[in-house]
């Protein structure tokens, strides 16, 4: 069972998405997945190199109709109980994922930012 889905949206971020994915992978708990969603081939091409090495990384091509449409597509595909949203040009700091998840130990917490 997937407990965590990290949704990484990107557009024309082929220069930064590789490092963004590396930062996430270094913190990825077991039973997690990363959904990379982008409309452009250069960005998807970089992400695909990572998905070939790690089956937890899923690649989604959106239709280029804006971030809300891309997010809706990724929400339908995500299998995690908890979703973390980030972008292809954001480097997730060390222990950031662990710190976000810690808040969900309290059953009254429904969202964290």
C-alpha contacts under 8 A as a table, 3 or more apart, distances in Angstrom:
res1	aa1	res2	aa2	distance
1	X	31	X	6.32
1	X	80	X	7.96
2	X	5	X	7.36
2	X	31	X	4.70
2	X	32	X	5.35
2	X	33	X	7.09
2	X	79	X	5.81
2	X	80	X	4.88
2	X	81	X	7.09
3	X	31	X	5.71
3	X	32	X	5.90
3	X	79	X	7.53
3	X	80	X	4.52
3	X	81	X	4.96
3	X	82	X	6.22
4	X	31	X	6.84
4	X	32	X	4.68
4	X	33	X	6.40
4	X	79	X	7.59
4	X	80	X	4.28
4	X	81	X	5.85
4	X	82	X	4.87
4	X	83	X	5.94
4	X	84	X	7.60
5	X	32	X	5.79
5	X	33	X	4.92
5	X	34	X	5.75
5	X	35	X	7.02
5	X	78	X	5.98
5	X	79	X	6.51
5	X	80	X	4.64
5	X	81	X	7.45
5	X	82	X	6.27
5	X	83	X	4.92
5	X	84	X	6.36
6	X	32	X	7.75
6	X	33	X	6.23
6	X	34	X	4.69
6	X	35	X	6.08
6	X	83	X	5.74
6	X	84	X	4.68
6	X	85	X	5.96
6	X	86	X	7.42
7	X	34	X	5.96
7	X	35	X	4.82
7	X	36	X	6.14
7	X	37	X	7.51
7	X	74	X	6.96
7	X	78	X	7.99
7	X	83	X	7.02
7	X	84	X	6.05
7	X	85	X	4.89
7	X	86	X	6.19
7	X	87	X	7.97
8	X	34	X	7.15
8	X	35	X	6.00
8	X	36	X	4.79
8	X	37	X	6.24
8	X	85	X	6.14
8	X	86	X	4.92
8	X	87	X	4.95
8	X	88	X	6.09
9	X	36	X	5.98
9	X	37	X	4.93
9	X	38	X	5.98
9	X	67	X	7.62
9	X	70	X	7.43
9	X	71	X	7.57
9	X	85	X	7.83
9	X	86	X	6.54
9	X	87	X	4.86
9	X	88	X	5.99
10	X	13	X	6.02
10	X	17	X	7.63
10	X	36	X	7.54
10	X	37	X	6.29
10	X	38	X	4.98
10	X	39	X	7.87
10	X	43	X	7.32
10	X	87	X	5.67
10	X	88	X	4.71
10	X	89	X	7.52
11	X	38	X	5.54
11	X	39	X	6.47
11	X	40	X	6.39
11	X	43	X	6.92
11	X	88	X	7.57
12	X	40	X	6.41
12	X	42	X	7.10
12	X	43	X	5.93
13	X	16	X	5.48
13	X	17	X	5.78
13	X	43	X	5.63
13	X	88	X	5.98
13	X	89	X	6.47
14	X	17	X	5.57
14	X	18	X	7.30
14	X	42	X	5.71
14	X	43	X	4.12
14	X	44	X	7.64
14	X	45	X	7.97
14	X	46	X	6.26
15	X	18	X	7.17
15	X	43	X	7.92
16	X	19	X	5.71
16	X	20	X	6.37
16	X	88	X	6.28
16	X	89	X	5.28
16	X	90	X	7.98
17	X	20	X	4.89
17	X	21	X	6.07
17	X	43	X	7.06
17	X	46	X	7.29
17	X	47	X	7.05
17	X	88	X	4.56
17	X	89	X	6.03
18	X	21	X	5.21
18	X	22	X	6.26
18	X	46	X	6.43
18	X	47	X	6.62
18	X	50	X	7.91
19	X	22	X	4.96
19	X	23	X	6.20
19	X	91	X	7.04
20	X	23	X	5.27
20	X	24	X	6.45
20	X	87	X	7.99
20	X	88	X	5.98
20	X	89	X	6.51
20	X	90	X	5.98
20	X	91	X	4.94
20	X	92	X	6.89
21	X	24	X	5.16
21	X	25	X	6.09
21	X	47	X	7.78
21	X	50	X	7.89
21	X	88	X	7.88
22	X	25	X	5.12
22	X	26	X	6.19
23	X	26	X	5.37
23	X	27	X	6.89
23	X	91	X	6.27
23	X	92	X	5.89
23	X	93	X	7.32
23	X	94	X	7.68
24	X	27	X	5.37
24	X	28	X	5.97
24	X	92	X	6.43
25	X	28	X	4.95
27	X	94	X	7.36
27	X	95	X	6.72
27	X	97	X	6.65
27	X	98	X	7.55
28	X	32	X	6.66
28	X	97	X	7.69
29	X	32	X	6.00
32	X	56	X	6.83
32	X	80	X	7.11
33	X	56	X	4.69
33	X	57	X	5.88
33	X	58	X	7.38
33	X	79	X	8.00
33	X	80	X	7.58
34	X	56	X	6.12
34	X	57	X	4.71
34	X	58	X	6.09
35	X	57	X	5.99
35	X	58	X	4.84
35	X	59	X	5.96
35	X	60	X	6.99
35	X	74	X	7.06
35	X	78	X	7.30
36	X	44	X	7.91
36	X	47	X	7.10
36	X	57	X	7.27
36	X	58	X	6.19
36	X	59	X	5.03
36	X	60	X	6.03
37	X	44	X	7.74
37	X	59	X	6.11
37	X	60	X	4.63
37	X	61	X	5.61
37	X	62	X	6.35
37	X	70	X	6.86
37	X	74	X	7.19
38	X	41	X	7.98
38	X	43	X	6.85
38	X	44	X	6.38
38	X	60	X	6.72
38	X	61	X	5.31
38	X	62	X	5.63
38	X	64	X	7.65
38	X	70	X	7.62
39	X	44	X	7.71
39	X	61	X	5.27
39	X	62	X	4.78
39	X	63	X	5.74
39	X	64	X	5.01
40	X	43	X	5.83
40	X	44	X	6.37
40	X	61	X	7.72
40	X	64	X	7.90
41	X	44	X	4.95
41	X	45	X	5.77
42	X	45	X	5.13
42	X	46	X	6.63
43	X	46	X	5.47
43	X	47	X	6.45
44	X	47	X	5.01
44	X	48	X	5.95
44	X	59	X	7.24
44	X	61	X	7.56
45	X	48	X	5.14
45	X	49	X	6.68
46	X	49	X	5.49
46	X	50	X	7.20
47	X	50	X	5.36
47	X	51	X	6.45
47	X	59	X	7.20
48	X	51	X	4.88
48	X	52	X	6.15
48	X	59	X	6.73
49	X	52	X	5.37
49	X	53	X	6.95
50	X	53	X	5.35
50	X	54	X	6.21
50	X	57	X	7.16
51	X	54	X	5.00
51	X	55	X	5.83
51	X	56	X	7.23
51	X	57	X	4.83
51	X	58	X	6.34
51	X	59	X	7.30
52	X	55	X	6.84
54	X	57	X	5.92
55	X	58	X	7.21
60	X	74	X	7.62
62	X	65	X	7.66
62	X	69	X	7.84
62	X	70	X	5.66
62	X	73	X	7.56
63	X	70	X	7.70
64	X	70	X	7.72
65	X	69	X	6.26
65	X	70	X	7.51
66	X	69	X	5.68
66	X	70	X	6.45
67	X	70	X	4.92
67	X	71	X	6.02
68	X	71	X	5.11
68	X	72	X	6.18
69	X	72	X	5.10
69	X	73	X	6.26
70	X	73	X	5.20
70	X	74	X	6.27
71	X	74	X	5.03
71	X	75	X	6.02
72	X	75	X	5.09
72	X	76	X	6.41
73	X	76	X	5.33
73	X	77	X	6.54
74	X	77	X	5.03
74	X	78	X	5.91
75	X	78	X	5.21
78	X	83	X	7.92
80	X	83	X	6.34
86	X	90	X	6.76
87	X	90	X	5.42
92	X	96	X	6.42
92	X	97	X	7.82
93	X	96	X	5.39
94	X	97	X	7.92
95	X	98	X	5.21
95	X	99	X	6.15
96	X	99	X	5.11
96	X	100	X	6.20
97	X	100	X	5.13
97	X	101	X	6.14
98	X	101	X	5.17
98	X	102	X	6.15
99	X	102	X	5.23
99	X	103	X	7.24
100	X	103	X	5.92
100	X	104	X	7.66
100	X	112	X	6.76
100	X	113	X	7.76
101	X	104	X	5.42
101	X	105	X	7.39
102	X	105	X	5.65
103	X	106	X	6.09
103	X	109	X	6.75
103	X	112	X	7.32
104	X	107	X	6.41
104	X	109	X	5.72
104	X	110	X	7.33
105	X	109	X	7.92
106	X	109	X	5.68
107	X	110	X	7.68
109	X	112	X	7.62
